[in-house]
Amino acid sequence: MARRLFDGNPPSEGDRILYPGCGGKAPFAKAVEAICQDEGYPLPQGLAVENDPDLAKQAENLKIKHLRLRKVDFLGPEIAEEGSFDYVLGNPPYVPIEGLSEEEKARYRSDFRVAKGRFDLYLLFFERALSLLAPGGRLVFVTPEKWEYVETARPLRQLVTGRGSGSASYHVEEINHVDEDAFPQLTAYPSVTTIRRIEDNAESVSRTTQIRTRDGTSYQTQLPSGGESWAAAVRGKELSGMETGLTLGDVTVRVSPGMATGADAVFVFDKDEVPEGLSPKWTRPTVSGKELTHGGALDPQSVFACPYRSDGTLPEESDLGAFGEWAARHRERLEDRSCVQKAGKRWYAWHETPPMEDILRPKIVFKDIAKEPKFWAERTGEIIPRHTVYYLVPEEGVSFDQLLSYLNGPVAKEWMEAHCQRAANGFLRLQSRVLRKLPVPVEVARERQGALSF
Ligand SMILES: C[S@@+](CC[C@H](N)C(=O)[O-])C[C@H]1O[C@@H](n2cnc3c(N)ncnc32)[C@H](O)[C@@H]1O
Protein backbone atom coordinates (compact mmCIF):
# COMPACT_ATOMS: atom_id res chain seq x y z
CA MET A 1 0.00 0.00 0.00
CA ALA A 2 2.86 2.38 0.77
CA ARG A 3 4.43 1.57 -2.61
CA ARG A 4 1.10 2.25 -4.28
CA LEU A 5 0.93 5.60 -2.49
CA PHE A 6 4.26 6.71 -3.99
CA ASP A 7 3.81 5.02 -7.36
CA GLY A 8 4.34 7.77 -9.98
CA ASN A 9 3.94 10.20 -7.11
CA PRO A 10 7.18 10.25 -5.06
CA PRO A 11 7.50 12.58 -2.06
CA SER A 12 9.35 15.84 -2.34
CA GLU A 13 11.00 17.83 0.42
CA GLY A 14 8.51 19.14 2.99
CA ASP A 15 5.57 16.87 2.00
CA ARG A 16 3.26 15.73 4.78
CA ILE A 17 1.76 12.28 5.41
CA LEU A 18 -1.13 11.31 7.70
CA TYR A 19 -1.69 7.90 9.36
CA PRO A 20 -5.22 7.80 10.82
CA GLY A 21 -5.73 5.05 13.46
CA CYS A 22 -2.07 4.01 13.29
CA GLY A 23 -2.36 1.21 15.90
CA GLY A 24 0.38 0.19 18.37
CA LYS A 25 2.78 -1.08 15.71
CA ALA A 26 2.35 1.73 13.19
CA PRO A 27 3.07 -0.67 10.29
CA PHE A 28 2.40 1.88 7.57
CA ALA A 29 4.81 4.43 9.01
CA LYS A 30 7.50 1.76 9.19
CA ALA A 31 6.84 0.76 5.57
CA VAL A 32 7.09 4.38 4.43
CA GLU A 33 10.42 4.79 6.18
CA ALA A 34 11.78 1.61 4.61
CA ILE A 35 10.66 2.59 1.11
CA CYS A 36 11.99 6.12 1.35
CA GLN A 37 15.33 4.75 2.46
CA ASP A 38 15.41 2.15 -0.34
CA GLU A 39 14.41 4.59 -3.04
CA GLY A 40 16.31 7.62 -1.75
CA TYR A 41 13.11 9.66 -1.35
CA PRO A 42 13.02 12.48 1.19
CA LEU A 43 11.00 11.35 4.25
CA PRO A 44 7.70 13.19 4.46
CA GLN A 45 6.69 14.72 7.80
CA GLY A 46 4.35 12.22 9.41
CA LEU A 47 1.38 12.64 11.72
CA ALA A 48 -0.12 9.52 13.31
CA VAL A 49 -3.50 9.71 15.07
CA GLU A 50 -4.50 7.02 17.54
CA ASN A 51 -7.18 7.46 20.21
CA ASP A 52 -6.47 4.28 22.17
CA PRO A 53 -4.05 5.47 24.91
CA ASP A 54 -2.23 2.12 25.21
CA LEU A 55 -1.74 1.74 21.47
CA ALA A 56 -0.72 5.38 21.15
CA LYS A 57 1.94 4.83 23.83
CA GLN A 58 3.23 1.70 22.09
CA ALA A 59 3.45 3.58 18.78
CA GLU A 60 5.26 6.46 20.49
CA ASN A 61 7.80 4.05 21.97
CA LEU A 62 8.71 2.83 18.48
CA LYS A 63 10.55 6.13 17.99
CA ILE A 64 9.82 6.26 14.27
CA LYS A 65 11.87 9.17 12.93
CA HIS A 66 9.37 10.98 10.77
CA LEU A 67 6.40 10.49 13.11
CA ARG A 68 4.59 12.88 15.42
CA LEU A 69 1.78 11.22 17.36
CA ARG A 70 -1.53 12.71 18.48
CA LYS A 71 -3.69 10.86 20.97
CA VAL A 72 -6.97 12.30 19.81
CA ASP A 73 -10.15 11.18 18.11
CA PHE A 74 -9.55 11.30 14.36
CA LEU A 75 -13.26 12.01 13.92
CA GLY A 76 -13.26 14.85 16.47
CA PRO A 77 -12.62 18.60 16.01
CA GLU A 78 -8.90 18.62 17.00
CA ILE A 79 -7.72 17.36 13.62
CA ALA A 80 -8.90 20.42 11.71
CA GLU A 81 -6.02 22.48 13.14
CA GLU A 82 -3.48 20.17 11.49
CA GLY A 83 -3.89 21.59 7.99
CA SER A 84 -3.70 19.44 4.85
CA PHE A 85 -1.63 16.45 3.80
CA ASP A 86 -0.04 15.26 0.56
CA TYR A 87 -0.53 11.60 1.53
CA VAL A 88 -2.91 9.60 3.69
CA LEU A 89 -2.29 5.92 4.39
CA GLY A 90 -4.37 3.70 6.60
CA ASN A 91 -6.38 0.75 7.72
CA PRO A 92 -9.33 2.46 9.39
CA PRO A 93 -11.39 0.77 12.13
CA TYR A 94 -14.41 -1.28 11.04
CA VAL A 95 -17.04 -0.63 13.65
CA PRO A 96 -20.66 -1.24 12.69
CA ILE A 97 -23.30 1.06 14.04
CA GLU A 98 -24.22 -1.41 16.79
CA GLY A 99 -20.80 -0.72 18.35
CA LEU A 100 -21.46 3.02 18.76
CA SER A 101 -23.11 4.84 21.68
CA GLU A 102 -26.21 7.00 21.13
CA GLU A 103 -24.10 10.10 21.73
CA GLU A 104 -21.54 9.04 19.10
CA LYS A 105 -24.21 8.20 16.56
CA ALA A 106 -25.88 11.60 17.00
CA ARG A 107 -22.57 13.48 16.83
CA TYR A 108 -21.39 11.62 13.72
CA ARG A 109 -24.74 12.09 12.00
CA SER A 110 -24.46 15.84 12.44
CA ASP A 111 -20.73 16.13 11.56
CA PHE A 112 -20.39 13.76 8.57
CA ARG A 113 -22.27 13.74 5.32
CA VAL A 114 -21.55 10.03 4.85
CA ALA A 115 -23.06 9.10 8.25
CA LYS A 116 -26.38 7.99 6.80
CA GLY A 117 -28.45 4.89 7.59
CA ARG A 118 -26.57 2.05 9.26
CA PHE A 119 -23.13 3.56 8.68
CA ASP A 120 -19.79 2.02 9.69
CA LEU A 121 -16.84 3.99 11.15
CA TYR A 122 -14.58 3.33 8.17
CA LEU A 123 -16.91 5.41 5.99
CA LEU A 124 -16.38 8.38 8.33
CA PHE A 125 -12.62 7.82 8.28
CA PHE A 126 -12.78 8.09 4.49
CA GLU A 127 -14.68 11.39 4.64
CA ARG A 128 -12.42 12.93 7.27
CA ALA A 129 -9.23 11.77 5.55
CA LEU A 130 -10.38 13.00 2.14
CA SER A 131 -11.19 16.39 3.64
CA LEU A 132 -7.58 16.63 4.84
CA LEU A 133 -6.00 15.87 1.46
CA ALA A 134 -4.19 18.73 -0.22
CA PRO A 135 -5.06 19.40 -3.89
CA GLY A 136 -3.18 16.74 -5.89
CA GLY A 137 -2.74 14.63 -2.72
CA ARG A 138 -3.27 10.88 -2.65
CA LEU A 139 -4.95 8.51 -0.18
CA VAL A 140 -4.60 4.72 0.07
CA PHE A 141 -6.95 2.85 2.43
CA VAL A 142 -7.69 -0.82 2.99
CA THR A 143 -11.32 -1.43 3.93
CA PRO A 144 -14.03 -4.03 3.39
CA GLU A 145 -14.89 -3.89 -0.32
CA LYS A 146 -18.62 -3.62 0.31
CA TRP A 147 -18.66 0.17 0.26
CA GLU A 148 -18.46 -0.23 -3.51
CA TYR A 149 -22.07 -1.40 -3.58
CA VAL A 150 -23.97 -1.26 -0.27
CA GLU A 151 -26.74 1.30 0.04
CA THR A 152 -25.27 2.75 3.26
CA ALA A 153 -22.16 3.84 1.36
CA ARG A 154 -24.09 5.76 -1.32
CA PRO A 155 -23.06 9.20 0.10
CA LEU A 156 -19.38 8.18 0.12
CA ARG A 157 -19.57 6.96 -3.48
CA GLN A 158 -21.19 10.27 -4.35
CA LEU A 159 -18.46 12.18 -2.52
CA VAL A 160 -15.59 10.50 -4.37
CA THR A 161 -17.14 10.54 -7.84
CA GLY A 162 -19.06 13.84 -7.81
CA ARG A 163 -17.51 16.51 -9.99
CA GLY A 164 -17.90 19.07 -7.18
CA SER A 165 -18.72 22.65 -7.95
CA GLY A 166 -16.91 24.65 -5.32
CA SER A 167 -16.09 21.67 -3.08
CA ALA A 168 -13.12 19.36 -3.63
CA SER A 169 -13.25 16.73 -6.39
CA TYR A 170 -11.65 13.32 -6.29
CA HIS A 171 -10.55 10.62 -8.68
CA VAL A 172 -10.76 6.97 -7.62
CA GLU A 173 -7.58 5.82 -9.35
CA GLU A 174 -7.59 2.18 -8.38
CA ILE A 175 -9.54 -0.48 -6.50
CA ASN A 176 -7.52 -3.58 -5.76
CA HIS A 177 -9.43 -6.59 -4.41
CA VAL A 178 -6.80 -8.26 -2.30
CA ASP A 179 -6.74 -11.79 -0.93
CA GLU A 180 -8.90 -12.45 2.08
CA ASP A 181 -5.93 -13.53 4.16
CA ALA A 182 -3.92 -10.39 3.33
CA PHE A 183 -5.44 -8.60 6.34
CA PRO A 184 -6.29 -11.25 8.94
CA GLN A 185 -8.22 -8.87 11.18
CA LEU A 186 -10.59 -8.00 8.34
CA THR A 187 -13.65 -10.20 8.36
CA ALA A 188 -15.05 -9.21 4.99
CA TYR A 189 -13.52 -9.18 1.52
CA PRO A 190 -10.84 -6.47 1.64
CA SER A 191 -10.03 -3.95 -1.03
CA VAL A 192 -7.26 -1.36 -1.27
CA THR A 193 -8.54 1.91 -2.72
CA THR A 194 -6.37 4.70 -4.11
CA ILE A 195 -7.98 8.13 -4.38
CA ARG A 196 -6.44 11.38 -5.55
CA ARG A 197 -7.75 14.84 -4.83
CA ILE A 198 -7.98 16.63 -8.13
CA GLU A 199 -6.10 19.93 -8.42
CA ASP A 200 -8.53 22.78 -7.89
CA ASN A 201 -7.99 24.25 -11.38
CA ALA A 202 -7.89 20.89 -13.20
CA GLU A 203 -10.07 20.42 -16.26
CA SER A 204 -13.17 18.38 -15.75
CA VAL A 205 -12.52 15.22 -17.74
CA SER A 206 -14.05 11.79 -17.27
CA ARG A 207 -11.60 9.63 -15.38
CA THR A 208 -11.22 5.89 -15.44
CA THR A 209 -10.55 3.57 -12.53
CA GLN A 210 -8.21 0.60 -12.59
CA ILE A 211 -9.84 -2.52 -11.15
CA ARG A 212 -7.84 -5.49 -9.96
CA THR A 213 -9.74 -8.66 -9.15
CA ARG A 214 -8.79 -11.48 -6.79
CA ASP A 215 -8.02 -13.77 -9.69
CA GLY A 216 -5.30 -11.35 -10.84
CA THR A 217 -7.05 -9.76 -13.82
CA SER A 218 -6.99 -6.03 -14.24
CA TYR A 219 -9.04 -3.62 -16.31
CA GLN A 220 -10.21 -0.01 -16.59
CA THR A 221 -13.74 1.02 -15.83
CA GLN A 222 -15.81 4.17 -15.49
CA LEU A 223 -17.51 4.45 -12.11
CA PRO A 224 -21.04 5.89 -12.12
CA SER A 225 -21.10 9.30 -10.46
CA GLY A 226 -24.57 9.49 -8.92
CA GLY A 227 -23.85 7.38 -5.84
CA GLU A 228 -25.47 4.26 -7.27
CA SER A 229 -23.83 0.87 -6.72
CA TRP A 230 -20.52 0.30 -8.50
CA ALA A 231 -21.14 -3.45 -8.63
CA ALA A 232 -21.85 -3.56 -12.34
CA ALA A 233 -18.87 -1.31 -13.24
CA VAL A 234 -16.45 -3.02 -10.87
CA ARG A 235 -17.62 -6.58 -11.46
CA GLY A 236 -18.55 -5.92 -15.06
CA LYS A 237 -15.82 -8.11 -16.48
CA GLU A 238 -16.30 -10.89 -13.95
CA LEU A 239 -20.03 -10.94 -14.46
CA SER A 240 -19.84 -10.67 -18.22
CA GLY A 241 -17.31 -13.52 -18.12
CA MET A 242 -20.17 -15.52 -16.67
CA GLU A 243 -22.82 -14.16 -18.92
CA THR A 244 -22.94 -17.23 -21.07
CA GLY A 245 -26.72 -17.20 -20.96
CA LEU A 246 -26.83 -19.35 -17.84
CA THR A 247 -28.94 -17.99 -15.00
CA LEU A 248 -30.22 -19.30 -11.70
CA GLY A 249 -33.57 -19.82 -13.39
CA ASP A 250 -31.87 -22.16 -15.90
CA VAL A 251 -30.21 -24.36 -13.30
CA THR A 252 -33.16 -24.70 -10.91
CA VAL A 253 -36.44 -26.57 -11.09
CA ARG A 254 -38.05 -23.75 -9.14
CA VAL A 255 -37.36 -20.70 -6.98
CA SER A 256 -40.46 -20.22 -4.82
CA PRO A 257 -41.82 -19.09 -1.50
CA GLY A 258 -42.60 -21.82 1.07
CA MET A 259 -46.08 -23.02 1.89
CA ALA A 260 -48.94 -20.95 3.26
CA THR A 261 -51.68 -22.95 4.98
CA GLY A 262 -53.95 -20.01 5.78
CA ALA A 263 -54.03 -21.24 9.40
CA ASP A 264 -50.51 -21.91 10.69
CA ALA A 265 -51.89 -21.67 14.25
CA VAL A 266 -53.80 -24.90 13.51
CA PHE A 267 -51.44 -26.72 11.13
CA VAL A 268 -48.03 -26.05 12.78
CA PHE A 269 -46.82 -27.79 15.95
CA ASP A 270 -43.71 -27.89 18.00
CA LYS A 271 -42.16 -31.25 17.09
CA ASP A 272 -42.58 -32.48 20.69
CA GLU A 273 -46.24 -31.54 20.89
CA VAL A 274 -47.78 -33.32 17.93
CA PRO A 275 -51.31 -34.61 18.69
CA GLU A 276 -51.60 -38.40 18.97
CA GLY A 277 -52.17 -40.32 15.79
CA LEU A 278 -50.80 -37.65 13.44
CA SER A 279 -47.17 -38.65 13.55
CA PRO A 280 -45.46 -39.87 11.46
CA LYS A 281 -47.89 -40.46 8.59
CA TRP A 282 -49.61 -37.06 8.64
CA THR A 283 -46.75 -34.75 9.58
CA ARG A 284 -43.81 -33.18 7.74
CA PRO A 285 -40.91 -31.22 9.26
CA THR A 286 -41.03 -27.50 8.50
CA VAL A 287 -38.77 -24.50 9.05
CA SER A 288 -39.67 -20.83 9.54
CA GLY A 289 -37.64 -17.74 8.68
CA LYS A 290 -36.93 -17.12 12.34
CA GLU A 291 -35.64 -20.67 12.86
CA LEU A 292 -33.38 -20.36 9.81
CA THR A 293 -31.71 -17.28 11.26
CA HIS A 294 -31.06 -19.08 14.51
CA GLY A 295 -29.92 -22.51 13.40
CA GLY A 296 -30.18 -23.04 9.67
CA ALA A 297 -32.25 -25.92 8.34
CA LEU A 298 -30.42 -28.80 10.02
CA ASP A 299 -32.68 -29.49 12.97
CA PRO A 300 -36.16 -28.06 12.45
CA GLN A 301 -38.15 -27.72 15.65
CA SER A 302 -41.62 -27.66 14.15
CA VAL A 303 -43.85 -29.83 11.96
CA PHE A 304 -46.79 -29.28 9.66
CA ALA A 305 -49.91 -31.39 9.93
CA CYS A 306 -50.02 -32.35 6.25
CA PRO A 307 -52.87 -34.11 4.45
CA TYR A 308 -51.02 -34.34 1.09
CA ARG A 309 -49.45 -37.52 -0.26
CA SER A 310 -45.83 -37.53 -1.50
CA ASP A 311 -47.08 -37.21 -5.09
CA GLY A 312 -48.93 -34.03 -4.14
CA THR A 313 -52.47 -35.44 -4.31
CA LEU A 314 -55.01 -34.68 -1.61
CA PRO A 315 -56.90 -37.76 -0.30
CA GLU A 316 -60.69 -37.91 -0.22
CA GLU A 317 -62.17 -37.03 3.15
CA SER A 318 -63.05 -40.69 3.75
CA ASP A 319 -59.36 -41.67 3.40
CA LEU A 320 -58.03 -39.14 5.90
CA GLY A 321 -57.92 -41.50 8.90
CA ALA A 322 -56.24 -39.98 11.97
CA PHE A 323 -55.70 -36.70 10.11
CA GLY A 324 -59.45 -36.45 9.48
CA GLU A 325 -60.27 -37.06 13.16
CA TRP A 326 -57.83 -34.38 14.25
CA ALA A 327 -58.85 -31.87 11.56
CA ALA A 328 -62.55 -32.29 12.32
CA ARG A 329 -61.94 -30.66 15.70
CA HIS A 330 -60.79 -27.49 13.91
CA ARG A 331 -63.30 -27.66 11.06
CA GLU A 332 -65.01 -24.36 11.83
CA ARG A 333 -61.73 -22.43 11.88
CA LEU A 334 -60.48 -24.17 8.72
CA GLU A 335 -63.70 -23.53 6.81
CA ASP A 336 -63.41 -19.88 7.63
CA ARG A 337 -60.31 -19.42 5.43
CA SER A 338 -60.54 -17.47 2.17
CA CYS A 339 -59.17 -20.42 0.19
CA VAL A 340 -62.25 -22.39 1.24
CA GLN A 341 -64.78 -19.56 1.15
CA LYS A 342 -63.65 -17.94 -2.08
CA ALA A 343 -61.41 -20.36 -3.94
CA GLY A 344 -63.56 -23.42 -3.19
CA LYS A 345 -60.75 -25.52 -1.70
CA ARG A 346 -61.59 -28.49 0.49
CA TRP A 347 -61.92 -27.50 4.13
CA TYR A 348 -58.87 -29.60 5.19
CA ALA A 349 -56.58 -28.48 2.32
CA TRP A 350 -53.83 -25.92 2.73
CA HIS A 351 -54.19 -22.43 1.32
CA GLU A 352 -51.69 -23.43 -1.35
CA THR A 353 -51.25 -26.90 -2.80
CA PRO A 354 -47.64 -27.94 -2.13
CA PRO A 355 -45.71 -28.96 -5.27
CA MET A 356 -44.57 -32.09 -3.42
CA GLU A 357 -42.50 -33.59 -6.22
CA ASP A 358 -40.28 -30.48 -6.26
CA ILE A 359 -40.41 -29.54 -2.62
CA LEU A 360 -39.49 -33.00 -1.28
CA ARG A 361 -36.03 -32.79 -2.83
CA PRO A 362 -32.69 -31.51 -1.55
CA LYS A 363 -32.95 -27.76 -1.81
CA ILE A 364 -31.40 -24.45 -0.84
CA VAL A 365 -33.42 -22.28 1.53
CA PHE A 366 -33.23 -18.55 2.26
CA LYS A 367 -35.17 -15.64 3.67
CA ASP A 368 -36.92 -13.36 1.21
CA ILE A 369 -36.03 -10.24 3.19
CA ALA A 370 -32.54 -10.09 4.64
CA LYS A 371 -29.95 -7.58 5.77
CA GLU A 372 -27.41 -9.60 3.80
CA PRO A 373 -28.39 -12.49 1.52
CA LYS A 374 -27.69 -15.88 3.08
CA PHE A 375 -28.44 -19.37 1.78
CA TRP A 376 -28.65 -22.64 3.71
CA ALA A 377 -28.58 -26.26 2.59
CA GLU A 378 -31.62 -28.48 3.20
CA ARG A 379 -30.16 -31.77 2.02
CA THR A 380 -32.69 -34.23 3.48
CA GLY A 381 -35.38 -33.26 1.00
CA GLU A 382 -37.93 -33.82 3.76
CA ILE A 383 -38.54 -30.32 5.04
CA ILE A 384 -41.42 -28.21 3.74
CA PRO A 385 -40.47 -24.55 4.18
CA ARG A 386 -43.01 -22.22 5.76
CA HIS A 387 -44.18 -19.17 3.76
CA THR A 388 -41.53 -17.01 5.50
CA VAL A 389 -38.81 -19.12 3.83
CA TYR A 390 -37.99 -19.27 0.14
CA TYR A 391 -36.48 -22.31 -1.50
CA LEU A 392 -34.77 -23.22 -4.71
CA VAL A 393 -34.40 -26.71 -6.08
CA PRO A 394 -31.30 -27.31 -8.24
CA GLU A 395 -31.86 -29.23 -11.45
CA GLU A 396 -30.46 -32.70 -11.94
CA GLY A 397 -26.74 -32.48 -12.79
CA VAL A 398 -26.21 -29.17 -11.02
CA SER A 399 -23.59 -29.27 -8.27
CA PHE A 400 -25.49 -28.51 -5.06
CA ASP A 401 -22.37 -27.48 -3.13
CA GLN A 402 -20.92 -25.31 -5.86
CA LEU A 403 -24.23 -23.55 -6.31
CA LEU A 404 -24.58 -23.01 -2.56
CA SER A 405 -21.10 -21.59 -2.18
CA TYR A 406 -21.56 -19.40 -5.26
CA LEU A 407 -24.82 -18.00 -3.82
CA ASN A 408 -23.08 -17.22 -0.54
CA GLY A 409 -19.98 -15.78 -2.26
CA PRO A 410 -19.05 -12.19 -3.11
CA VAL A 411 -19.96 -12.11 -6.81
CA ALA A 412 -23.54 -13.31 -6.29
CA LYS A 413 -23.89 -11.08 -3.25
CA GLU A 414 -22.85 -8.03 -5.21
CA TRP A 415 -25.18 -8.88 -8.03
CA MET A 416 -28.05 -9.13 -5.53
CA GLU A 417 -27.03 -5.85 -3.89
CA ALA A 418 -27.09 -4.23 -7.30
CA HIS A 419 -30.29 -5.76 -8.66
CA CYS A 420 -32.68 -6.58 -5.80
CA GLN A 421 -35.21 -4.12 -4.45
CA ARG A 422 -34.82 -2.72 -0.97
CA ALA A 423 -37.27 -2.74 1.89
CA ALA A 424 -37.73 0.47 3.90
CA ASN A 425 -35.13 -0.54 6.51
CA GLY A 426 -32.48 -1.04 3.81
CA PHE A 427 -32.95 -4.83 3.88
CA LEU A 428 -32.80 -6.62 0.53
CA ARG A 429 -35.85 -8.31 -0.98
CA LEU A 430 -34.77 -11.52 -2.66
CA GLN A 431 -37.73 -11.81 -4.98
CA SER A 432 -37.76 -15.03 -6.96
CA ARG A 433 -38.41 -13.26 -10.25
CA VAL A 434 -35.20 -11.21 -9.79
CA LEU A 435 -33.13 -14.10 -8.43
CA ARG A 436 -33.96 -16.26 -11.44
CA LYS A 437 -31.97 -13.76 -13.55
CA LEU A 438 -28.81 -14.09 -11.44
CA PRO A 439 -25.95 -15.17 -13.76
CA VAL A 440 -24.33 -18.41 -12.58
CA PRO A 441 -20.93 -19.76 -13.58
CA VAL A 442 -20.97 -22.59 -16.09
CA GLU A 443 -18.94 -24.85 -13.75
CA VAL A 444 -21.97 -25.10 -11.46
CA ALA A 445 -23.89 -26.90 -14.16
CA ARG A 446 -21.17 -29.00 -15.84
CA GLU A 447 -23.13 -32.23 -15.65
CA ARG A 448 -26.44 -30.66 -16.50
CA GLN A 449 -28.06 -31.76 -19.71
CA GLY A 450 -27.31 -29.32 -22.48
CA ALA A 451 -24.51 -27.67 -20.46
CA LEU A 452 -22.11 -28.23 -23.32
CA SER A 453 -23.95 -25.76 -25.47
CA PHE A 454 -22.93 -22.96 -23.09
C1 LIG B 1 -8.13 -1.61 11.99
S1 LIG B 1 -7.04 -0.87 13.16
C2 LIG B 1 -5.64 -0.58 12.19
C3 LIG B 1 -4.39 -0.45 12.94
C4 LIG B 1 -3.14 -0.26 12.08
N1 LIG B 1 -3.29 0.80 11.10
C5 LIG B 1 -2.74 -1.54 11.43
O1 LIG B 1 -2.90 -1.69 10.23
O2 LIG B 1 -2.26 -2.46 12.15
C6 LIG B 1 -7.74 0.69 13.43
C7 LIG B 1 -7.06 1.54 14.47
O3 LIG B 1 -7.80 2.76 14.58
C8 LIG B 1 -7.86 3.16 15.94
N2 LIG B 1 -9.03 4.00 16.10
C9 LIG B 1 -10.32 3.61 16.19
N3 LIG B 1 -11.13 4.67 16.28
C10 LIG B 1 -10.35 5.77 16.26
C11 LIG B 1 -10.61 7.16 16.32
N4 LIG B 1 -11.85 7.61 16.41
N5 LIG B 1 -9.57 8.00 16.27
C12 LIG B 1 -8.29 7.53 16.17
N6 LIG B 1 -7.99 6.22 16.09
C13 LIG B 1 -9.01 5.35 16.15
C14 LIG B 1 -7.92 1.84 16.69
O4 LIG B 1 -7.51 1.97 18.04
C15 LIG B 1 -6.99 0.95 15.86
O5 LIG B 1 -5.68 1.04 16.34
The ligand as a Gaussian input file, in Angstrom:
#p B3LYP/6-31G(d) Opt

LIG

0 1
 C       -8.132000      -1.609000      11.991000
 S       -7.038000      -0.872000      13.164000
 C       -5.638000      -0.582000      12.186000
 C       -4.388000      -0.447000      12.944000
 C       -3.136000      -0.261000      12.085000
 N       -3.292000       0.796000      11.099000
 C       -2.736000      -1.545000      11.426000
 O       -2.903000      -1.690000      10.227000
 O       -2.257000      -2.458000      12.148000
 C       -7.739000       0.690000      13.435000
 C       -7.062000       1.543000      14.472000
 O       -7.798000       2.761000      14.579000
 C       -7.859000       3.156000      15.945000
 N       -9.030000       4.003000      16.104000
 C      -10.321000       3.610000      16.186000
 N      -11.134000       4.672000      16.276000
 C      -10.348000       5.771000      16.259000
 C      -10.606000       7.164000      16.321000
 N      -11.848000       7.613000      16.413000
 N       -9.565000       8.001000      16.269000
 C       -8.295000       7.532000      16.167000
 N       -7.988000       6.217000      16.091000
 C       -9.005000       5.346000      16.151000
 C       -7.920000       1.840000      16.686000
 O       -7.513000       1.968000      18.041000
 C       -6.989000       0.955000      15.861000
 O       -5.683000       1.041000      16.340000

